Amino acid sequence: MGILYGMVARGQVVLAEFSATQTNASTVARQILEKMSQGKNDSNSSFSHDRYIFHVKRTDGLTVLCMADDASG
């Protein structure tokens, strides 16, 4: 199905988000964002939750997060 949820944030401030499904993706994404904010370095990470994968990329303080189902990778 592709990307089901996307979010862009600077620090803890969510600048934009979109959800194509009715899930708790926003809540999980904010928990990930909270944990990721402890480090200041640029990074790439992936986290699994239920049958979804959250991909996170942080560059220059800007965080981009997307969620896809595990079949999409």
C-alpha positions, 0 to 999 in steps of 0.5 A: 500500500505504500506510505500510510503516515508522514510527519515533518518536525523540527525538534519537538514541534510538528510542522506537518503530518498526514495520515491515510488511515485510521491508526494510532500512528500519530501517537507512536510517531510522537513517542519516537520523536520524543526519544529521538530528540535526545540526540543532536546528530544526523541519523537514520533509523527504523522501528517496527510497531505491530505490522508497521515500520516507522522510518526516521531521518534527521538532518540539521535538526529537521526530522522526517518520519514515515510509516509503511506496512511491513509488506512495503518495507 
